[in-house]
Amino acid sequence: MNKKLLIIILLAGALVLPNIALAGDELSGMATKLQGVFVTIGGAVVTIGWIVAGILYLTSAGSPERMKTAKTAIVAAIIGTILVIIAGTTNEATNFIKQYWTK
């Protein structure tokens, strides 16, 4: 097994398991805690993606191949940002819809 993958799995487990344990017996509490962990991790990954994409763009120096790589990285960072925002707001949206339909 790749060492990097093993480290990522162990780190994710170390971040997720305590939050699940502290959520209590409620499934919604566990889901909310788990969502918070994933949004935090996703936000960190997206931030790193933006930094890498910016560095790639700044160091492309007019090279068409490197410029194309940088633009691809920027598009990936935009998509990642949108996904993290959507993931962060789904819980509030479902609670709003649930309150609207249960009136």
NULUMTOR-413828 format. One record per atom (N, C-alpha, C): residue number from 1; residue in one letter; atom name; x, y, z. Coordinates in steps of 0.02 Angstrom, whole numbers. Layout:
# NULUMTOR-413828
loza pos NUM code A site CA x X y Y z Z
...
# end
This chain:
# NULUMTOR-413828
loza pos 1 code M site N x 43 y -59 z 0
loza pos 1 code M site CA x 0 y 0 z 0
loza pos 1 code M site C x 45 y 62 z 0
loza pos 2 code N site N x 23 y 111 z -35
loza pos 2 code N site CA x 60 y 173 z -40
loza pos 2 code N site C x 62 y 207 z 29
loza pos 3 code K site N x 120 y 231 z 49
loza pos 3 code K site CA x 127 y 262 z 115
loza pos 3 code K site C x 85 y 325 z 122
loza pos 4 code K site N x 81 y 365 z 69
loza pos 4 code K site CA x 42 y 427 z 72
loza pos 4 code K site C x -32 y 411 z 82
loza pos 5 code L site N x -57 y 361 z 47
loza pos 5 code L site CA x -127 y 342 z 54
loza pos 5 code L site C x -141 y 317 z 125
loza pos 6 code L site N x -96 y 278 z 152
loza pos 6 code L site CA x -104 y 253 z 220
loza pos 6 code L site C x -104 y 310 z 271
loza pos 7 code I site N x -61 y 359 z 262
loza pos 7 code I site CA x -59 y 417 z 307
loza pos 7 code I site C x -123 y 457 z 302
loza pos 8 code I site N x -149 y 466 z 241
loza pos 8 code I site CA x -212 y 503 z 232
loza pos 8 code I site C x -270 y 467 z 265
loza pos 9 code I site N x -273 y 401 z 258
loza pos 9 code I site CA x -327 y 362 z 288
loza pos 9 code I site C x -323 y 366 z 364
loza pos 10 code L site N x -263 y 359 z 392
loza pos 10 code L site CA x -255 y 364 z 465
loza pos 10 code L site C x -271 y 433 z 491
loza pos 11 code L site N x -251 y 485 z 455
loza pos 11 code L site CA x -266 y 553 z 475
loza pos 11 code L site C x -341 y 566 z 473
loza pos 12 code A site N x -373 y 543 z 420
loza pos 12 code A site CA x -446 y 552 z 415
loza pos 12 code A site C x -482 y 515 z 471
loza pos 13 code G site N x -459 y 455 z 486
loza pos 13 code G site CA x -488 y 417 z 541
loza pos 13 code G site C x -479 y 452 z 608
loza pos 14 code A site N x -420 y 480 z 618
loza pos 14 code A site CA x -406 y 516 z 680
loza pos 14 code A site C x -449 y 578 z 687
loza pos 15 code L site N x -467 y 609 z 631
loza pos 15 code L site CA x -509 y 669 z 633
loza pos 15 code L site C x -583 y 651 z 639
loza pos 16 code V site N x -604 y 597 z 608
loza pos 16 code V site CA x -675 y 581 z 604
loza pos 16 code V site C x -700 y 543 z 665
loza pos 17 code L site N x -663 y 493 z 688
loza pos 17 code L site CA x -688 y 451 z 742
loza pos 17 code L site C x -703 y 488 z 807
loza pos 18 code P site N x -662 y 534 z 830
loza pos 18 code P site CA x -681 y 570 z 892
loza pos 18 code P site C x -744 y 611 z 883
loza pos 19 code N site N x -754 y 640 z 825
loza pos 19 code N site CA x -814 y 680 z 813
loza pos 19 code N site C x -876 y 636 z 812
loza pos 20 code I site N x -870 y 577 z 785
loza pos 20 code I site CA x -927 y 531 z 785
loza pos 20 code I site C x -943 y 509 z 856
loza pos 21 code A site N x -891 y 495 z 895
loza pos 21 code A site CA x -901 y 473 z 964
loza pos 21 code A site C x -933 y 528 z 1007
loza pos 22 code L site N x -915 y 591 z 994
loza pos 22 code L site CA x -942 y 646 z 1033
loza pos 22 code L site C x -1011 y 668 z 1010
loza pos 23 code A site N x -1035 y 641 z 956
loza pos 23 code A site CA x -1100 y 663 z 929
loza pos 23 code A site C x -1158 y 637 z 969
loza pos 24 code G site N x -1148 y 586 z 1008
loza pos 24 code G site CA x -1203 y 557 z 1046
loza pos 24 code G site C x -1237 y 503 z 1006
loza pos 25 code D site N x -1297 y 485 z 1028
loza pos 25 code D site CA x -1333 y 431 z 995
loza pos 25 code D site C x -1375 y 453 z 936
loza pos 26 code E site N x -1384 y 517 z 928
loza pos 26 code E site CA x -1426 y 541 z 874
loza pos 26 code E site C x -1389 y 535 z 807
loza pos 27 code L site N x -1423 y 508 z 759
loza pos 27 code L site CA x -1394 y 501 z 692
loza pos 27 code L site C x -1384 y 568 z 659
loza pos 28 code S site N x -1430 y 614 z 670
loza pos 28 code S site CA x -1423 y 680 z 640
loza pos 28 code S site C x -1364 y 718 z 670
loza pos 29 code G site N x -1351 y 708 z 734
loza pos 29 code G site CA x -1294 y 739 z 766
loza pos 29 code G site C x -1229 y 712 z 737
loza pos 30 code M site N x -1227 y 646 z 725
loza pos 30 code M site CA x -1168 y 616 z 695
loza pos 30 code M site C x -1158 y 642 z 624
loza pos 31 code A site N x -1212 y 647 z 587
loza pos 31 code A site CA x -1207 y 670 z 517
loza pos 31 code A site C x -1183 y 742 z 515
loza pos 32 code T site N x -1208 y 783 z 561
loza pos 32 code T site CA x -1187 y 853 z 562
loza pos 32 code T site C x -1113 y 860 z 580
loza pos 33 code K site N x -1091 y 821 z 629
loza pos 33 code K site CA x -1020 y 823 z 648
loza pos 33 code K site C x -976 y 799 z 590
loza pos 34 code L site N x -998 y 744 z 558
loza pos 34 code L site CA x -960 y 716 z 502
loza pos 34 code L site C x -958 y 765 z 444
loza pos 35 code Q site N x -1013 y 799 z 432
loza pos 35 code Q site CA x -1015 y 849 z 379
loza pos 35 code Q site C x -966 y 906 z 394
loza pos 36 code G site N x -964 y 927 z 456
loza pos 36 code G site CA x -918 y 980 z 476
loza pos 36 code G site C x -845 y 960 z 465
loza pos 37 code V site N x -829 y 897 z 480
loza pos 37 code V site CA x -761 y 873 z 470
loza pos 37 code V site C x -744 y 873 z 396
loza pos 38 code F site N x -789 y 847 z 355
loza pos 38 code F site CA x -776 y 844 z 283
loza pos 38 code F site C x -772 y 913 z 251
loza pos 39 code V site N x -813 y 959 z 274
loza pos 39 code V site CA x -809 y 1027 z 247
loza pos 39 code V site C x -743 y 1060 z 267
loza pos 40 code T site N x -721 y 1048 z 328
loza pos 40 code T site CA x -657 y 1075 z 351
loza pos 40 code T site C x -599 y 1047 z 310
loza pos 41 code I site N x -599 y 981 z 301
loza pos 41 code I site CA x -546 y 950 z 261
loza pos 41 code I site C x -550 y 974 z 188
loza pos 42 code G site N x -610 y 977 z 161
loza pos 42 code G site CA x -619 y 1001 z 93
loza pos 42 code G site C x -597 y 1073 z 84
loza pos 43 code G site N x -612 y 1114 z 134
loza pos 43 code G site CA x -590 y 1184 z 131
loza pos 43 code G site C x -515 y 1191 z 131
loza pos 44 code A site N x -482 y 1149 z 171
loza pos 44 code A site CA x -408 y 1150 z 172
loza pos 44 code A site C x -379 y 1127 z 105
loza pos 45 code V site N x -409 y 1075 z 76
loza pos 45 code V site CA x -385 y 1050 z 12
loza pos 45 code V site C x -396 y 1102 z -43
loza pos 46 code V site N x -454 y 1135 z -42
loza pos 46 code V site CA x -468 y 1186 z -92
loza pos 46 code V site C x -421 y 1246 z -85
loza pos 47 code T site N x -406 y 1265 z -23
loza pos 47 code T site CA x -359 y 1320 z -13
loza pos 47 code T site C x -290 y 1303 z -41
loza pos 48 code I site N x -267 y 1242 z -28
loza pos 48 code I site CA x -203 y 1220 z -55
loza pos 48 code I site C x -207 y 1218 z -132
loza pos 49 code G site N x -263 y 1196 z -158
loza pos 49 code G site CA x -272 y 1195 z -231
loza pos 49 code G site C x -267 y 1264 z -262
loza pos 50 code W site N x -298 y 1314 z -230
loza pos 50 code W site CA x -294 y 1383 z -255
loza pos 50 code W site C x -223 y 1408 z -253
loza pos 51 code I site N x -187 y 1393 z -199
loza pos 51 code I site CA x -118 y 1415 z -193
loza pos 51 code I site C x -75 y 1384 z -248
loza pos 52 code V site N x -82 y 1319 z -257
loza pos 52 code V site CA x -42 y 1284 z -309
loza pos 52 code V site C x -60 y 1310 z -378
loza pos 53 code A site N x -125 y 1320 z -391
loza pos 53 code A site CA x -146 y 1345 z -456
loza pos 53 code A site C x -118 y 1415 z -469
loza pos 54 code G site N x -118 y 1457 z -417
loza pos 54 code G site CA x -89 y 1524 z -424
loza pos 54 code G site C x -15 y 1523 z -438
loza pos 55 code I site N x 21 y 1480 z -403
loza pos 55 code I site CA x 93 y 1474 z -414
loza pos 55 code I site C x 107 y 1447 z -484
loza pos 56 code L site N x 67 y 1398 z -506
loza pos 56 code L site CA x 76 y 1372 z -574
loza pos 56 code L site C x 64 y 1427 z -626
loza pos 57 code Y site N x 14 y 1468 z -615
loza pos 57 code Y site CA x -1 y 1522 z -662
loza pos 57 code Y site C x 54 y 1575 z -663
loza pos 58 code L site N x 78 y 1592 z -604
loza pos 58 code L site CA x 130 y 1644 z -600
loza pos 58 code L site C x 196 y 1621 z -629
loza pos 59 code T site N x 210 y 1556 z -623
loza pos 59 code T site CA x 275 y 1531 z -647
loza pos 59 code T site C x 271 y 1503 z -718
loza pos 60 code S site N x 214 y 1510 z -751
loza pos 60 code S site CA x 208 y 1482 z -819
loza pos 60 code S site C x 251 y 1521 z -869
loza pos 61 code A site N x 263 y 1584 z -857
loza pos 61 code A site CA x 307 y 1625 z -898
loza pos 61 code A site C x 291 y 1623 z -972
loza pos 62 code G site N x 227 y 1619 z -988
loza pos 62 code G site CA x 207 y 1621 z -1058
loza pos 62 code G site C x 212 y 1556 z -1095
loza pos 63 code S site N x 234 y 1503 z -1062
loza pos 63 code S site CA x 237 y 1437 z -1094
loza pos 63 code S site C x 167 y 1410 z -1104
loza pos 64 code P site N x 147 y 1392 z -1165
loza pos 64 code P site CA x 78 y 1370 z -1178
loza pos 64 code P site C x 60 y 1306 z -1139
loza pos 65 code E site N x 107 y 1260 z -1132
loza pos 65 code E site CA x 91 y 1198 z -1097
loza pos 65 code E site C x 80 y 1211 z -1022
loza pos 66 code R site N x 125 y 1251 z -994
loza pos 66 code R site CA x 119 y 1266 z -923
loza pos 66 code R site C x 58 y 1311 z -909
loza pos 67 code M site N x 42 y 1355 z -956
loza pos 67 code M site CA x -18 y 1397 z -949
loza pos 67 code M site C x -81 y 1354 z -950
loza pos 68 code K site N x -82 y 1303 z -993
loza pos 68 code K site CA x -139 y 1258 z -997
loza pos 68 code K site C x -146 y 1219 z -933
loza pos 69 code T site N x -90 y 1195 z -905
loza pos 69 code T site CA x -92 y 1160 z -841
loza pos 69 code T site C x -118 y 1205 z -785
loza pos 70 code A site N x -96 y 1267 z -785
loza pos 70 code A site CA x -118 y 1314 z -734
loza pos 70 code A site C x -193 y 1329 z -740
loza pos 71 code K site N x -217 y 1337 z -801
loza pos 71 code K site CA x -289 y 1350 z -810
loza pos 71 code K site C x -330 y 1290 z -790
loza pos 72 code T site N x -306 y 1229 z -803
loza pos 72 code T site CA x -341 y 1169 z -781
loza pos 72 code T site C x -343 y 1166 z -705
loza pos 73 code A site N x -288 y 1185 z -672
loza pos 73 code A site CA x -286 y 1185 z -599
loza pos 73 code A site C x -334 y 1238 z -571
loza pos 74 code I site N x -340 y 1295 z -604
loza pos 74 code I site CA x -386 y 1347 z -581
loza pos 74 code I site C x -458 y 1323 z -588
loza pos 75 code V site N x -474 y 1290 z -643
loza pos 75 code V site CA x -542 y 1264 z -652
loza pos 75 code V site C x -557 y 1212 z -599
loza pos 76 code A site N x -508 y 1169 z -584
loza pos 76 code A site CA x -518 y 1118 z -531
loza pos 76 code A site C x -528 y 1152 z -464
loza pos 77 code A site N x -492 y 1205 z -450
loza pos 77 code A site CA x -501 y 1241 z -387
loza pos 77 code A site C x -570 y 1274 z -383
loza pos 78 code I site N x -594 y 1300 z -438
loza pos 78 code I site CA x -662 y 1330 z -440
loza pos 78 code I site C x -714 y 1277 z -426
loza pos 79 code I site N x -708 y 1220 z -460
loza pos 79 code I site CA x -756 y 1165 z -450
loza pos 79 code I site C x -753 y 1141 z -378
loza pos 80 code G site N x -693 y 1134 z -350
loza pos 80 code G site CA x -686 y 1113 z -281
loza pos 80 code G site C x -717 y 1162 z -232
loza pos 81 code T site N x -709 y 1226 z -245
loza pos 81 code T site CA x -739 y 1277 z -202
loza pos 81 code T site C x -815 y 1272 z -204
loza pos 82 code I site N x -843 y 1264 z -262
loza pos 82 code I site CA x -916 y 1257 z -269
loza pos 82 code I site C x -940 y 1196 z -232
loza pos 83 code L site N x -905 y 1140 z -238
loza pos 83 code L site CA x -926 y 1079 z -204
loza pos 83 code L site C x -922 y 1086 z -128
loza pos 84 code V site N x -871 y 1120 z -102
loza pos 84 code V site CA x -865 y 1129 z -30
loza pos 84 code V site C x -921 y 1175 z -5
loza pos 85 code I site N x -937 y 1227 z -44
loza pos 85 code I site CA x -992 y 1272 z -24
loza pos 85 code I site C x -1059 y 1234 z -23
loza pos 86 code I site N x -1070 y 1193 z -74
loza pos 86 code I site CA x -1132 y 1153 z -76
loza pos 86 code I site C x -1134 y 1104 z -18
loza pos 87 code A site N x -1078 y 1071 z -4
loza pos 87 code A site CA x -1076 y 1023 z 51
loza pos 87 code A site C x -1087 y 1057 z 118
loza pos 88 code G site N x -1064 y 1119 z 125
loza pos 88 code G site CA x -1073 y 1155 z 188
loza pos 88 code G site C x -1144 y 1180 z 199
loza pos 89 code T site N x -1181 y 1189 z 146
loza pos 89 code T site CA x -1249 y 1217 z 153
loza pos 89 code T site C x -1304 y 1165 z 147
loza pos 90 code T site N x -1289 y 1104 z 133
loza pos 90 code T site CA x -1342 y 1054 z 124
loza pos 90 code T site C x -1381 y 1042 z 188
loza pos 91 code N site N x -1348 y 1041 z 245
loza pos 91 code N site CA x -1382 y 1029 z 308
loza pos 91 code N site C x -1432 y 1084 z 323
loza pos 92 code E site N x -1412 y 1146 z 314
loza pos 92 code E site CA x -1458 y 1202 z 326
loza pos 92 code E site C x -1516 y 1201 z 277
loza pos 93 code A site N x -1502 y 1183 z 214
loza pos 93 code A site CA x -1555 y 1181 z 164
loza pos 93 code A site C x -1605 y 1126 z 179
loza pos 94 code T site N x -1582 y 1068 z 200
loza pos 94 code T site CA x -1629 y 1014 z 216
loza pos 94 code T site C x -1669 y 1031 z 278
loza pos 95 code N site N x -1638 y 1064 z 327
loza pos 95 code N site CA x -1676 y 1084 z 386
loza pos 95 code N site C x -1729 y 1135 z 368
loza pos 96 code F site N x -1714 y 1182 z 323
loza pos 96 code F site CA x -1762 y 1232 z 302
loza pos 96 code F site C x -1820 y 1199 z 266
loza pos 97 code I site N x -1804 y 1152 z 221
loza pos 97 code I site CA x -1857 y 1117 z 183
loza pos 97 code I site C x -1900 y 1076 z 231
loza pos 98 code K site N x -1868 y 1042 z 279
loza pos 98 code K site CA x -1905 y 1001 z 326
loza pos 98 code K site C x -1953 y 1044 z 368
loza pos 99 code Q site N x -1929 y 1103 z 390
loza pos 99 code Q site CA x -1972 y 1147 z 428
loza pos 99 code Q site C x -2029 y 1174 z 385
loza pos 100 code Y site N x -2016 y 1188 z 322
loza pos 100 code Y site CA x -2068 y 1214 z 277
loza pos 100 code Y site C x -2122 y 1162 z 265
loza pos 101 code W site N x -2103 y 1099 z 256
loza pos 101 code W site CA x -2152 y 1047 z 240
loza pos 101 code W site C x -2189 y 1022 z 301
loza pos 102 code T site N x -2162 y 1031 z 361
loza pos 102 code T site CA x -2195 y 1005 z 421
loza pos 102 code T site C x -2242 y 1056 z 453
loza pos 103 code K site N x -2249 y 1116 z 424
loza pos 103 code K site CA x -2295 y 1165 z 452
loza pos 103 code K site C x -2366 y 1146 z 441
# end
